[in-house]
Amino acid sequence: MALPSLFTLKGYPEILRLFRLLHPGIGLKRWLLLASSGIAIWSVGITFFARQFISLRNPDFLTAYAETPFAILLLISGGLAIVGGLAGLYKTLSPLIIGRPTLGSLGETLYTRRSRERGPRIVTIGGGTGMSVLLQGLKHHTDNLTAIIGVGDDGGSSGRLRRELGVLPPGDFRNCIVAMSDEESLLPKLLQYRFTKGNGLEGHSFGNLFLVAMSNITYSFEEALSESSKVLAVRGAIAPATTENIRLSAKLTDGTYIEGESNITSRGGIVENLYIDPPTAQAYVPAVEAILEADVLVLGPGSLYTSILPNLMVSGISKAIMETKATRIYACNVATEMGETQGYDVSDHIAALQQHTNPEIVDWVIVNNNIRDIGKEFKGESVHLSSVVENNPQIAEGDIVDIDHPVRHDPHKLAKLVLEVYEGKVSSTDFVK
């Protein structure tokens, strides 16, 4: 009979990997130690009771009897330690054991989890689909994620809820919760469900309504994000750039002024300057703290003028970005966006970013070098790497486009390149002149 692979040379590395996981960082060692200590204490208590029975025929019976309260205390303490240790082991291992037929699979999963727990502190800033795509990839590499989301959205379901109930627009927050979720049930799909009919319900997503309801229950949108993240086992934290009700406006190259985030994109012009109102909006303190403590800071990808820049124009956010010691990266979009960046190449994106913030806002720019034919079914065109601008950051090129959706990044390719930049595994590319 063939031995299971776990007990063969093929399975030997998996055994070693599993035993390497018995470390305080993963929690197994501490629970094993607690349960073992409980067994030892409980055994001593049993010994004292045994002495009492023996002492029934012993002249020193009174001395043994006096030890009864101490024996009871030992039994209770030992029992609690055993229960606590077993409960801790169950809490740590049960999510991993379910559906894992072999110890080798469990070892691999624990090894991955431990790696994520020790992963770099990554902060992403932006919103929209681009941010969600990036988070889908990063969550497989680290649990130390913080997504900082803009609050200028005034269109669709988010805009309606914002106007009618005075809440922060929940749409981008919902998308990021789903993207960062470790939940494999139907809950993420439920949050993304959008009602297609119903008076007052049509157009709303269930997740938006859920976040608004949660904010009413907890009396805080920030607390609603925290509680919702717990429900869906989100890897990391989600925070608004500011809790103030900011509104976007823009001056186009033809001199026209546009008010409202949704109107900027729908107007179809070329943005010259972007503004937030109030211009003195205060940054959300936990967001600032996350930026200052980060190892890696990623701006984008996403709509340059309506998802990324509004966050950076909150003074406390931009100040923290300039003060952080993190590796600062701008993930440039793989395709232009009508109404915002039509006709832009990489240098145009960088110039707009620097113009509205600081010439040294980022250290690196991640650029897609797999230029694809977008096709008529998608709007926009591929973003090319060309020309030169002042204060050039370093350029990291890579094939990071989604093969099936050429206007979006591939989440895993993008996350991999971000980490390679952070780890110093990428050489900078010069601009094509």
Secondary structure per residue as TSV (DSSP state, phi and psi in degrees):
chain	resnum	aa	ss	phi	psi
A	1	M	-	360.0	133.2
A	2	A	-	-74.5	139.5
A	3	L	-	-75.0	149.9
A	4	P	-	-57.3	149.2
A	5	S	G	-60.1	-25.7
A	6	L	G	-61.8	-32.1
A	7	F	G	-102.5	17.1
A	8	T	S	-109.6	176.9
A	9	L	T	-59.8	-31.2
A	10	K	T	-64.6	-35.3
A	11	G	T	-90.3	-7.8
A	12	Y	H	-58.1	-45.5
A	13	P	H	-60.5	-32.5
A	14	E	H	-67.5	-37.2
A	15	I	H	-64.4	-46.5
A	16	L	H	-59.3	-43.0
A	17	R	H	-63.2	-39.4
A	18	L	H	-63.8	-45.0
A	19	F	H	-68.9	-28.6
A	20	R	H	-65.1	-19.6
A	21	L	T	-80.2	-8.7
A	22	L	-	-76.5	75.0
A	23	H	S	-138.0	147.2
A	24	P	T	-55.0	-28.0
A	25	G	T	-62.6	-33.0
A	26	I	T	-91.1	-15.9
A	27	G	T	95.9	-12.3
A	28	L	H	-68.2	-43.9
A	29	K	H	-62.7	-42.4
A	30	R	H	-65.4	-37.5
A	31	W	H	-72.6	-38.0
A	32	L	H	-62.7	-41.8
A	33	L	H	-64.4	-41.3
A	34	L	H	-63.8	-45.7
A	35	A	H	-65.4	-40.3
A	36	S	H	-64.6	-41.4
A	37	S	H	-63.2	-39.2
A	38	G	H	-62.5	-41.6
A	39	I	H	-62.7	-41.5
A	40	A	H	-64.2	-45.6
A	41	I	H	-63.9	-41.9
A	42	W	H	-64.8	-36.8
A	43	S	H	-64.6	-40.3
A	44	V	H	-62.4	-41.2
A	45	G	H	-60.7	-42.2
A	46	I	H	-61.5	-38.4
A	47	T	H	-61.2	-42.8
A	48	F	H	-62.6	-41.5
A	49	F	H	-64.5	-38.9
A	50	A	H	-60.6	-37.9
A	51	R	H	-62.0	-33.7
A	52	Q	H	-64.2	-44.4
A	53	F	H	-64.6	-39.6
A	54	I	H	-65.7	-35.4
A	55	S	H	-74.8	-6.5
A	56	L	T	-58.9	-27.6
A	57	R	T	-110.0	20.4
A	58	N	S	-116.4	137.1
A	59	P	T	-60.2	-22.2
A	60	D	T	-92.3	34.4
A	61	F	H	-59.6	-41.5
A	62	L	H	-62.4	-37.9
A	63	T	H	-64.2	-44.2
A	64	A	H	-65.2	-39.3
A	65	Y	H	-63.5	-35.7
A	66	A	H	-66.4	-18.8
A	67	E	T	-84.7	-3.6
A	68	T	H	-58.1	-48.1
A	69	P	H	-58.9	-39.1
A	70	F	H	-64.9	-40.0
A	71	A	H	-63.6	-41.2
A	72	I	H	-63.2	-42.1
A	73	L	H	-61.0	-41.5
A	74	L	H	-64.0	-41.9
A	75	L	H	-64.5	-42.0
A	76	I	H	-66.5	-46.5
A	77	S	H	-61.9	-45.6
A	78	G	H	-63.4	-41.6
A	79	G	H	-62.8	-42.2
A	80	L	H	-64.4	-39.3
A	81	A	H	-65.6	-40.0
A	82	I	H	-63.2	-47.6
A	83	V	H	-62.6	-43.6
A	84	G	H	-62.8	-42.1
A	85	G	H	-64.9	-44.5
A	86	L	H	-65.5	-39.3
A	87	A	H	-63.7	-41.3
A	88	G	H	-64.3	-41.6
A	89	L	H	-62.1	-42.4
A	90	Y	H	-63.5	-42.7
A	91	K	H	-64.1	-36.8
A	92	T	H	-75.4	-40.6
A	93	L	H	-96.5	-27.1
A	94	S	H	-59.1	-39.8
A	95	P	H	-65.6	-20.4
A	96	L	H	-94.4	-28.7
A	97	I	H	-75.3	-36.6
A	98	I	T	-60.7	122.1
A	99	G	T	80.3	6.8
A	100	R	-	-106.6	103.2
A	101	P	-	-74.4	-20.1
A	102	T	S	-128.8	157.4
A	103	L	H	-65.7	-31.5
A	104	G	H	-62.3	-41.7
A	105	S	H	-63.1	-41.5
A	106	L	H	-62.4	-43.0
A	107	G	H	-61.0	-43.0
A	108	E	H	-62.4	-42.3
A	109	T	H	-65.8	-42.8
A	110	L	H	-64.8	-38.8
A	111	Y	H	-62.1	-42.2
A	112	T	H	-64.7	-43.0
A	113	R	H	-64.0	-42.3
A	114	R	H	-63.0	-40.5
A	115	S	H	-61.8	-40.9
A	116	R	H	-65.8	-39.9
A	117	E	H	-63.4	-30.1
A	118	R	T	-95.0	5.4
A	119	G	S	-67.5	164.9
A	120	P	-	-64.3	154.5
A	121	R	-	-81.7	107.2
A	122	I	E	-111.3	129.5
A	123	V	E	-115.3	129.2
A	124	T	E	-112.6	143.4
A	125	I	E	-128.8	128.2
A	126	G	E	158.4	-131.5
A	127	G	-	165.4	-178.9
A	128	G	H	72.5	-166.0
A	129	T	H	-65.0	-38.4
A	130	G	H	-58.4	-44.1
A	131	M	H	-62.5	-43.0
A	132	S	H	-61.5	-40.5
A	133	V	H	-62.3	-45.6
A	134	L	H	-61.6	-43.8
A	135	L	H	-65.2	-34.2
A	136	Q	H	-59.1	-35.3
A	137	G	H	-82.0	-43.3
A	138	L	H	-66.3	-31.1
A	139	K	T	-64.7	-16.2
A	140	H	T	-83.9	-7.0
A	141	H	T	-113.5	-24.6
A	142	T	-	-155.3	147.0
A	143	D	S	-94.3	-7.0
A	144	N	-	-92.5	61.1
A	145	L	E	-106.0	140.7
A	146	T	E	-133.9	122.9
A	147	A	E	-103.8	120.4
A	148	I	E	-103.5	120.7
A	149	I	E	-113.2	143.0
A	150	G	-	-75.6	159.2
A	151	V	-	-125.9	25.9
A	152	G	-	-93.3	-1.8
A	153	D	-	-62.3	128.6
A	154	D	-	-131.8	17.3
A	155	G	S	-112.7	165.3
A	156	G	H	59.9	-149.6
A	157	S	H	-60.8	-42.8
A	158	S	H	-61.3	-43.2
A	159	G	H	-63.9	-40.3
A	160	R	H	-63.6	-45.8
A	161	L	H	-65.7	-36.3
A	162	R	H	-63.9	-44.4
A	163	R	H	-72.4	-40.9
A	164	E	H	-80.2	-33.3
A	165	L	H	-117.9	-5.4
A	166	G	-	69.9	26.1
A	167	V	-	-97.6	165.4
A	168	L	-	-66.9	143.1
A	169	P	-	-61.3	119.1
A	170	P	-	-86.5	-10.5
A	171	G	H	-57.3	-52.2
A	172	D	H	-67.0	-32.5
A	173	F	H	-66.1	-41.4
A	174	R	H	-61.2	-46.0
A	175	N	H	-60.7	-39.2
A	176	C	H	-72.7	-35.2
A	177	I	H	-59.9	-45.7
A	178	V	H	-65.1	-42.3
A	179	A	H	-63.6	-35.6
A	180	M	H	-92.4	-1.4
A	181	S	B	-70.2	144.0
A	182	D	-	-103.9	11.3
A	183	E	-	-86.4	128.5
A	184	E	-	-103.9	10.0
A	185	S	S	-87.3	-163.8
A	186	L	S	-83.2	-2.7
A	187	L	H	-58.7	-46.8
A	188	P	H	-58.9	-41.2
A	189	K	H	-65.5	-34.6
A	190	L	H	-64.1	-42.3
A	191	L	H	-63.4	-30.9
A	192	Q	H	-88.3	-5.6
A	193	Y	-	-64.1	132.8
A	194	R	B	-117.3	128.8
A	195	F	-	-70.6	133.2
A	196	T	-	-103.3	-6.1
A	197	K	S	-157.8	169.9
A	198	G	S	114.8	128.5
A	199	N	T	-62.5	114.8
A	200	G	T	89.4	-20.8
A	201	L	T	-97.3	-29.2
A	202	E	T	-55.6	129.6
A	203	G	T	93.3	-18.6
A	204	H	-	-82.7	144.1
A	205	S	B	-94.0	148.2
A	206	F	H	-60.6	-37.6
A	207	G	H	-63.0	-38.0
A	208	N	H	-62.7	-45.2
A	209	L	H	-65.3	-36.6
A	210	F	H	-62.8	-45.6
A	211	L	H	-65.1	-38.9
A	212	V	H	-65.3	-44.0
A	213	A	H	-62.8	-42.1
A	214	M	H	-63.9	-37.0
A	215	S	H	-67.7	-31.7
A	216	N	H	-71.5	-36.4
A	217	I	H	-70.3	-40.9
A	218	T	H	-91.2	-5.9
A	219	Y	T	63.0	22.8
A	220	S	-	-162.8	130.0
A	221	F	H	-66.0	-37.7
A	222	E	H	-63.6	-41.1
A	223	E	H	-68.6	-34.0
A	224	A	H	-61.9	-40.2
A	225	L	H	-62.2	-43.2
A	226	S	H	-63.2	-47.3
A	227	E	H	-67.7	-40.0
A	228	S	H	-64.7	-36.4
A	229	S	H	-64.7	-35.8
A	230	K	H	-66.4	-40.4
A	231	V	H	-60.8	-39.4
A	232	L	T	-100.8	13.7
A	233	A	T	51.8	52.2
A	234	V	B	-70.5	134.7
A	235	R	S	-88.2	95.2
A	236	G	S	118.3	-160.6
A	237	A	E	-130.4	155.8
A	238	I	E	-129.1	132.0
A	239	A	E	-143.2	146.7
A	240	P	E	-77.4	152.1
A	241	A	S	-66.8	-35.5
A	242	T	-	-151.2	152.6
A	243	T	S	-96.5	3.7
A	244	E	S	-82.5	152.0
A	245	N	-	-83.3	77.9
A	246	I	-	-82.3	153.8
A	247	R	E	-127.8	139.1
A	248	L	E	-96.7	148.6
A	249	S	E	-146.7	160.5
A	250	A	E	-147.3	148.1
A	251	K	E	-104.4	125.4
A	252	L	E	-87.8	165.6
A	253	T	T	-64.9	-19.3
A	254	D	T	-89.6	6.6
A	255	G	S	92.3	-4.8
A	256	T	-	-75.5	139.9
A	257	Y	E	-104.0	131.3
A	258	I	E	-119.9	134.4
A	259	E	E	-113.0	138.0
A	260	G	S	100.0	131.6
A	261	E	H	-57.9	-46.0
A	262	S	H	-68.3	-30.0
A	263	N	H	-74.0	-30.3
A	264	I	H	-61.5	-46.0
A	265	T	H	-71.2	-42.0
A	266	S	H	-71.0	-22.7
A	267	R	H	-65.3	-33.9
A	268	G	-	81.4	10.7
A	269	G	-	-89.5	-170.1
A	270	I	-	-109.1	123.2
A	271	V	E	-76.4	131.5
A	272	E	E	-100.4	-45.0
A	273	N	E	-141.0	143.5
A	274	L	E	-114.7	146.8
A	275	Y	E	-135.9	151.4
A	276	I	E	-119.0	146.3
A	277	D	E	-128.9	119.2
A	278	P	S	-79.3	145.2
A	279	P	T	-68.4	-16.2
A	280	T	T	-99.8	21.1
A	281	A	-	-53.3	134.9
A	282	Q	-	-87.6	137.4
A	283	A	-	-70.9	148.4
A	284	Y	-	-71.7	122.3
A	285	V	H	-55.9	-47.2
A	286	P	H	-59.5	-30.2
A	287	A	H	-67.6	-42.9
A	288	V	H	-62.4	-44.4
A	289	E	H	-61.7	-40.2
A	290	A	H	-63.0	-41.2
A	291	I	H	-63.4	-44.3
A	292	L	H	-66.7	-28.6
A	293	E	H	-96.2	0.2
A	294	A	-	-73.7	153.2
A	295	D	S	-93.3	-33.8
A	296	V	E	-134.9	135.8
A	297	L	E	-124.2	123.3
A	298	V	E	-118.4	121.2
A	299	L	E	-96.2	122.2
A	300	G	-	84.6	-167.3
A	301	P	S	-72.7	172.4
A	302	G	S	149.8	-178.9
A	303	S	-	-61.1	119.2
A	304	L	I	-60.0	-48.3
A	305	Y	I	-88.1	-23.8
A	306	T	I	-112.3	-11.7
A	307	S	I	-117.7	-36.9
A	308	I	I	-94.8	-58.0
A	309	L	H	-59.8	-37.8
A	310	P	H	-56.4	-33.6
A	311	N	H	-68.7	-43.1
A	312	L	H	-72.0	-20.0
A	313	M	T	-85.4	-4.2
A	314	V	S	-76.5	116.0
A	315	S	H	-52.8	-42.8
A	316	G	H	-64.8	-31.6
A	317	I	H	-70.4	-50.5
A	318	S	H	-63.2	-36.7
A	319	K	H	-63.6	-44.1
A	320	A	H	-64.7	-36.9
A	321	I	H	-62.8	-39.5
A	322	M	H	-74.0	-21.8
A	323	E	H	-95.0	-20.7
A	324	T	-	-67.2	152.0
A	325	K	-	-94.0	5.5
A	326	A	S	-68.4	156.8
A	327	T	E	-72.4	117.3
A	328	R	E	-98.7	121.4
A	329	I	E	-125.2	137.1
A	330	Y	E	-108.6	119.3
A	331	A	E	-90.3	100.1
A	332	C	-	-71.0	142.3
A	333	N	-	-61.3	151.1
A	334	V	S	-84.8	-14.0
A	335	A	B	-142.2	153.1
A	336	T	-	-73.9	163.8
A	337	E	-	-127.1	123.7
A	338	M	T	-61.2	135.6
A	339	G	T	88.4	-6.5
A	340	E	T	-135.2	-55.0
A	341	T	T	-131.8	27.9
A	342	Q	T	-60.3	133.3
A	343	G	T	83.5	0.0
A	344	Y	-	-79.4	141.7
A	345	D	-	-105.7	-172.9
A	346	V	H	-60.9	-43.1
A	347	S	H	-64.1	-32.2
A	348	D	H	-66.5	-40.5
A	349	H	H	-60.8	-45.4
A	350	I	H	-65.0	-42.3
A	351	A	H	-61.5	-42.9
A	352	A	H	-65.0	-40.0
A	353	L	H	-62.4	-46.4
A	354	Q	H	-69.7	-37.7
A	355	Q	H	-60.9	-38.6
A	356	H	H	-91.0	-6.0
A	357	T	S	-131.3	-90.4
A	358	N	-	-152.5	141.3
A	359	P	T	-58.8	-20.8
A	360	E	T	-114.4	33.9
A	361	I	S	-64.9	-30.6
A	362	V	-	-132.7	155.3
A	363	D	S	-93.2	-33.9
A	364	W	E	-132.9	150.9
A	365	V	E	-125.6	126.0
A	366	I	E	-92.1	128.3
A	367	V	E	-129.2	139.5
A	368	N	E	-81.4	132.7
A	369	N	-	-112.2	5.8
A	370	N	-	-99.6	80.3
A	371	I	-	-72.4	121.1
A	372	R	-	-116.9	158.6
A	373	D	-	-78.7	111.5
A	374	I	-	-67.6	-38.7
A	375	G	-	89.8	165.8
A	376	K	T	-73.0	-21.4
A	377	E	T	-75.1	-13.1
A	378	F	S	-117.8	144.8
A	379	K	-	-89.1	150.3
A	380	G	S	95.8	-176.3
A	381	E	-	-143.4	161.9
A	382	S	B	-63.0	144.7
A	383	V	-	-87.1	126.1
A	384	H	-	-101.6	151.7
A	385	L	-	-91.9	110.1
A	386	S	-	-158.9	163.8
A	387	S	S	63.7	-177.3
A	388	V	-	-134.4	139.9
A	389	V	-	-126.0	162.9
A	390	E	S	-71.3	158.6
A	391	N	S	55.7	45.3
A	392	N	-	-62.5	129.9
A	393	P	-	-78.1	174.4
A	394	Q	E	-76.3	148.6
A	395	I	E	-112.2	128.5
A	396	A	E	-114.1	112.5
A	397	E	E	-94.4	151.9
A	398	G	E	-174.4	159.5
A	399	D	-	-80.6	94.2
A	400	I	-	-122.0	13.7
A	401	V	E	-85.6	147.7
A	402	D	E	-76.8	120.1
A	403	I	T	-58.9	-39.1
A	404	D	T	-87.4	-12.6
A	405	H	E	-141.1	79.9
A	406	P	E	-67.2	-0.5
A	407	V	E	-100.3	5.4
A	408	R	E	-127.4	160.1
A	409	H	E	-78.8	153.9
A	410	D	-	-82.6	122.9
A	411	P	H	-58.7	-39.1
A	412	H	H	-77.1	-38.8
A	413	K	H	-64.7	-42.9
A	414	L	H	-64.8	-46.2
A	415	A	H	-60.9	-40.7
A	416	K	H	-62.1	-42.1
A	417	L	H	-69.9	-37.1
A	418	V	H	-57.6	-47.0
A	419	L	H	-68.8	-34.5
A	420	E	H	-66.0	-37.3
A	421	V	H	-64.0	-46.0
A	422	Y	H	-61.0	-39.2
A	423	E	T	-84.9	2.6
A	424	G	T	73.6	26.7
A	425	K	-	-96.2	5.0
A	426	V	-	-120.4	136.6
A	427	S	-	-95.9	141.7
A	428	S	-	-70.9	144.1
A	429	T	-	-102.6	136.8
A	430	D	-	-76.9	148.9
A	431	F	-	-63.3	146.8
A	432	V	-	-79.4	124.7
A	433	K	-	-94.1	360.0
